[in-house]
Amino acid sequence: MAFRIASRRVCASLRLPRVNGVSTRFASSAAAAVQGSSLPQDVKDAIARDATLATPDPAPGSKTAGLVDQQLPYMVPTYVRPPPMFEKGEGCYMWDVENRKYLDFTAGIAVNALGHCDAGVAEVIAQQAKQLMHTSNLYHNPHTGLLSKQLIQLTHATGGFASATKTFICNSGSEANEAAIKFARKTGKSLQPDGSKHEFVSFHNSFHGRTMGSLSATPNPKYQTPFSPMVPGFKYGTYNDIEGINSLVTESTCGVIIEPIQGEGGVNVATPEFLLALRKRCTEVGAVLIHDEIQCGLGRTGTFWAHAMFPKEAHPDIVTTAKALGNGFPIGATIVNDFVCDHIKTGDHGTTFGGNPLGSRVASYILSRLSSPEILDAIPAKEQVFRKHFDALRQQYPEQIKEVRGKGLILGLQLNADPTEIVTAARERGLLIITCGTNTLRFVPPLTITEAEIEEGMQILNQAMKSVWVKGEEVEGTDGQQEMR
């Protein structure tokens, strides 16, 4: 360990100034000088390796490590985070506390659809923060109702479910789904006062949130087991299994929740036939059909709502949204039709912070951008740039890459093994990517990403894959240097 720490420090001293976080070419000559020194070989190898990387993970003795060590003891350990600490963002890039630059293909897990620190969003936040931030829902404010109206009108105008009539504004995706679950349960109880219509259906590989209701709709033992028993009455089906629908959704079913594209579960896309059959069955038994578009909605597929790309006969009774709705500001929404709303009475649900003037005004501005032709019309071409590179990677690594899935800018690259090494190698070359499902790389960049930035990121991904999968060869690093693998 001492040698490892020493190697990091020596390496840091050898690196010459960086431009946008990328080592200058002189680093290779410095590394060569080290190889001729009397340092232990493992230290020499570590120095040579780090000299070729644009953004090697911070060393144990770095400024980043010092800050993390100071803060981590006070944080509940709910996440395992990689070493860098980010403090600045602009567009599709972020910088860590050591001023190293990363291209971000994660968008904060599909949140920053307009990119980091969008100037328009920042201006709206600043203006409203000086005017009025919070009133509670005991009083009216000009922005909550406006946002609610805007969501309904945009849903109609962009080919979303035509029956949408009203909106409930909350603070997050889990809260939006929690509201949808409660609304469906209330509808079932209104239709069958004896309580027999209370069962809820969701699907394997789905993810709907971490609160107890939304968690009960997320059939993943990793998430559920530590907090079992779950809320009673939940049943789970197989995604895209048409034959199983009739036995799954019955007269006892009050609600069905499904993601048109499963994000966390592996970027799995529902078939039109499955959604049509599900809609038909829900109508037959009087169950509320909920589309969870928290990750796949608001322009990510190239249509404003993901369900708009499916036949109108498959459309839902409720749509839930969050993530991109605030571009980083916490806000969510549950959009309902009259079939649902007719059963919801004053006092059935509520929220202290939901619909606050600040969040509502910000979301209203963001919606005006995300629904614009400037954003939506450019998504298909950007998808094709990704797919072009995915196809090339599949030809290059046929044994390692199995499948490409998704639509628009929610895409998945299915690998045949754990992608952790690829994620790390990409990060140390200046590209941020995340995983989902089983051995799947997930690509959910800002919708504002340019085709040139996609090209840049895919070149880095290719280099990362070479560094992991091609052993014993020289491959070109991110700054043109040769690195040995």
N, C-alpha and C positions, 0 to 999 in steps of 0.2 A: 504493500500500500504506500509506503514511504517513497519508493521509487516512482510509483504512479503519480503521486502528488508532485514530486520533483520534476517528473517529465512534463507535466502540464505547465508548471511554472517556467521551466526552461523554454518550452515551446512558445509560451506567451511572450517571453523576452526576445525570441528570435523573429517573431512576426513583425513585418514592416507595416506601415500604415495601410488601412483598408479604404477602398472606395465603395460606398454602399455595402459594407460588410464583406466584401470579397478580397481575399489576399492578393497582393501584387505578385507579379511573376518572380520577383526577387526572393520570395519565400523559398522557392525550390533550391536556389543556390545556398541559402542559409541552412536548409535541411541537409544539403550535400556536405556542407562544412561540418555539421554535427556528426554525420556518419563517419567522418574521419577523425573524430575526437576519441577520448578514452572513456566516454560514458558507457554504462552497461548497455547491452544490445537491446533489451526491452525498452529502455528509455529512448534510445536512438530511434527504434521503430515507432514509438508513440509520437515522437517529435516529427518524424517524416510523415506520418499519417496525418496529423493535425495540420501540417503546413499545406496540405493539398485541399483542405476543406474550407468552404466559405464561412460556415457558421458551426464549428465544432461545439458540442455541448459544453457548457461552462465547467471549468475545472473545480475541484473541491476547495481550492484556496481563492476562488474568484470573488468579485464583488457580488455576483448573483448568489453564489453559495452562502456567502455571509448573510445576505438579506433573508434568504430562505431559512437558514438555521435560526435566525432571530425570531422569525414569525411563526414557523410551523408548530412549535410547541403549544401555541394558543389556538390552533385551529382543529375543529373536529375532523378526524381523518376519514372523510367521505370520498375523497378523490386521490388517485395516484397520478401525479403530474410529472411530465418530463422536466429536465433541468432548467431550460431558459425561463426568464421572467420578463414579461412584455410590459412596456410602459407607454408606447406610442403607436398610433396607426394612421394611415392615410390611404384611401382607396383600397386596393387589393394587397397592401403591404403592411407589415408590422415591424417594429424595432424593439429589441430587448434593452435591458438596462445598461448593457455594454455597447449599445448603438449598432448592433448587428441587424441586418435587414433580411426579412423573410417574406416570400410570396405566399399568400394565404389562400389555400384551396378549401378551407373549412368554413369561412365566414361565421365563426362563432357557433358552429353547428347549424348552418342555414339561417342564421339570424340577420347578419349584416348584409342584407340583399343590396343595399345601396353602397356597400363598402364601409370602411372604417372612417369615422369622423367626417361624414358627409357635411359639407358646408351649409347646405340648406337645412338639414336636420338640426345642426348645432345652432343655427340662427333662430329657429323656431323655439327650441328649448330655452335659449337665453331670453328671448322676448317674453315668453309665457311665464318663466320663472320669476320675472320682475313684476308680473301682473297679478297672477293668482295660480297657486299650485294645487291646493286641496280645499274642498268644502265639506266632504262626506256626501253621502247620497241622501242626506236629510234635506238637501236643497238642490234646486236646479242650477246648472251653469250652461253657458252657451255651447260648449264643445262636446259634451257627452251625447246629446241628442243629434248634433250635426254628424258626428262620427257614425252613430247608429244608422242614420238615414243614408249616409254615403255608402256604407257597407251593403245595404239593401239595394240601392240604386245601381251600384257597380256590379253586384251579383246578377241583376237582371240584364244590364247592358252588355255584359261580357259572356253571356250564354250559360251562366250558372243556374241553380235550381229556381225555376220561375215562381214557386210557391213561397219563397222567402218573404217574410213580412216584418219581423222584429229582431232586435239584437240585444244581448246582455253583454256588457263590457266588464271585464275582470282584469287580472294582473299577470296571468301566465297560461301556458298550455295545459298544465295539469288542472288548473282552476276551470278553464274552459270545458275540459272533458268532464270534470266533476259536476259542473252545472248541467251538461248534457245528460249525464247518467241520472241525476236527480230529476230532471225534467221528464225523462222517459219513465222513470219509476212512478212519478206523479200521474203521468198520462195513463199508465197501466192501472193504477189504483182508482182513477176516475172511471175508467172503462169497466173495471171489475172491483167494486168496493169490498168484496170479500178478501182481497189481497192475493188472489190466485194468479194474477197476471203480473208477476214480479221478476221473472227470470231475465237475465241479461246475457247476450252472446257477443263474444269477440273471437279473435283468430290467433292461432299459433304464429309466432315470429312477429307479433305486433308489439308496439310500445305506445302506451297512452298516458304515462305519467307515474309519479312517485307517491301521490296522496293515496289514502287507503281505497277509495273508490276507483280511481284511475289505475292504481296498482293491481286491483282485483281483476281488471280488464286486460292486464298484461301478463299472459301465461308463461312467464320465464322463471323457473325455480331460483335462479341466481338472485332475482329481485324479490320474489314472494316469500321464500322459505324463512328468512330471518324475521319476518313480521307476521307469519301465519298465526291464527287462521285469517283468511281473507274475508271480505264482506260476502255473506252467503248469497247464493242465487246465480252465480256466474258459470256459464258453460263456454267451452272452447271448441272451435271447429278448425278445419283445414282450409287454408287460403286457396282460392280458385277451385275448390272441390264442389262442383255443382250438384253431384248426386247426393251429397250429405246435407244439403240445405233443408229439405223438408223435415227430416228427423231432428235437426238442430234447432230450427226456428219453429216453435209450436204456438198453440193458443195461450200457453203460459208465458210466452216471451213478451216483455214490455219494450225491450230495446235491443238493437244490434249496432255495434260500433266497428268500423273498418277504415283502414287507411287505403285510399285509392292506389298509393304507392307506399309500401312499407319502407320507412327510412332506416331505423335502428335494426330492423330485422334482416337487412341485406339488400335493400333497394329492389324489392320484389314488386312487380306491376300487376295489378288486378286485370283480369281479362274482361272485355265488355260483356261476354256471355255470363260470366259469374256475377257481375254487378247487376245485370238485368234480372237474373234468376233470384238474386237476393232481394231486389226491390219488389218483384212480383210476390214473393213469399211474405215479406213484411206487410204488404198491402192486404194480402189474404187474411192474415191473422191479427191485423191491427197493431203491429209493432212499429215503434219509432226507429227509422233508419238514420244513423249518424255517420257522416263522413268526417274523419279526423284528418284535416288538411294542415295541421300545425307545421309540418315540415315540407310537405309537397305543394302547398298552396301559394297564393299571392305571387303568381308569375313564374314560379320556378320551373314549371313544365313547358312554358311558352304560352299557356293560357292562364288567365287570371286565377281561376280555380282549376285544380287538376280534374275535378269531376266534369268540367265543361268539355273535356275531350272525349267523354263517353256519351252514348245515346241519352237523350232527355228522359226516356222512359226508365233510366237507371238512377235518376237523381234522388237525393236524400230528403229527409225532413229537417235535419239539423246539419250544419257545418261548423266545426270548431277551428279556430285559428289563433296564432300567437306569433312567436319567433320574429319573422320579417315585419310583422305589423308595427313593431316599435324600433326596428333596426338597432337594437341594443337597449332601448328603454323598456322596462317590464310592462307588458300589456297583452291581453288576450281578449277573445270575443267568442260568443256562442250565438250563431245565427239560426233562427227557428222559423217554422211556418205556422199557420193558424191551427193545424191539427194538434200541434204541441202547445202553442201559446194559449189556446182556449181552456186548457186545464191548469194553467199557472195563475195563482192568485197572489195578491199583495201579501208579503210576508213569507212566501214559500222559499225564497232564496235571497241572499244579499251579499254585500261586500263593503268593507270600510274604504279601501283605497281604489277599488275598481271604478273606472270612468272618471278619474280625477281630471281637472282641466288641463294639467300639463300633459299627461299621457294621451288624452283624447286629441288634443290639438296636434301633438307630434304625429300620432297615427294617421290623422286626417291628411296631413301634409304628405306622409309617406305613401298613403294609398294613391294620392294624385300622381305620384311618380311611378309606382309599380304598375299602375293600370295604363300607363301611356304607351302608345305605339313605339316610341323610342326604345323602351325597355323590352316589351313583349315581342316585337317583330324581329329583334336581333337574336333571340334565344335559339331558334333552330340552327342558324349558321354556326353559333358558338358550340352547340352540341356536336355538330358535324366535325369541327376541328378536334374536339376530344376524341370522337369515334375514329377519326383518321389515325390518330396516334395510338389508340387502343388496338386497332387492327394491326398496326405495324408491330406493336409490342407482342401481340399474340403470335404473330409469325416468327418473331425473334425468340420467344420463350414459350413454345407450344406445350412444354411439359409443366410449366409453372402457372400459366394463365388459362383458366378454363372458360370464362364466359364474361360478357359485357351485358349489364342490365340498366334499365332506367329510362328516363325521358327528360329532355331539356337539359337543365343544369342540376339534376339530381341523378347521379350516375354511379354505378358500382362495377368494380373490376374484381371478379371472383378468382381467387388464387387457390392453389391446391395445398397450401400450407400456411402456417401462422405468418401474417404480414408484418409483425412487429419490427423485424430487422429492416424491412423496406421503409417503414415509417421513420425509423431512426436515421437511416442513411439519407433519406430525403431531407429531413430536418437539418442534418449537419451539412447539407449542401444548399440550404436556404429555401426549402419548400415545406409547407405545412400541409399534411394530409391526415385523415382520420380513418378509422375502420368501422365496420358494422357487421351484424350477422355473424356468420362463421367464415373466417378467412377472407373477408371482403374489404377492399379499399373503397372508401366512399369519397365522392367528389361533389361538393356543394359550395362552389365559390360564390362570391358576390355576383349578382346578376349584371352588374356594371363592368365586369371583367372584359378586357379587350381580347381580340384574337391573338394579338402579339404576346400578351401576358399568358394566355393558355399555351402558346408555343414555348415560351420560356419555361413554364412549369413542367411541361411534358418532357422537355430536354433534360431537366434536372431529374425527373422521375426515372427516365431511361438510364441516366448515370448511376442513380441509386440502385436500380435493379442489377445493373452490371456489377456493381461493387459487391453485391450479395450473392448473385447467382453465377457470375463468371469468375472462377478461381484461377489464380496463377497467370493472369493476363494483365497487361497494362491497359488501363482504360483512362480516357481523358477526364480530368476533373472539371469543376464548374468554371474555373478561370483559365482553362486550356492546358493546365499542367498535367503531367502523366502521374498516375498513382498506381501502385502495384497492389493487386488483389490475389 
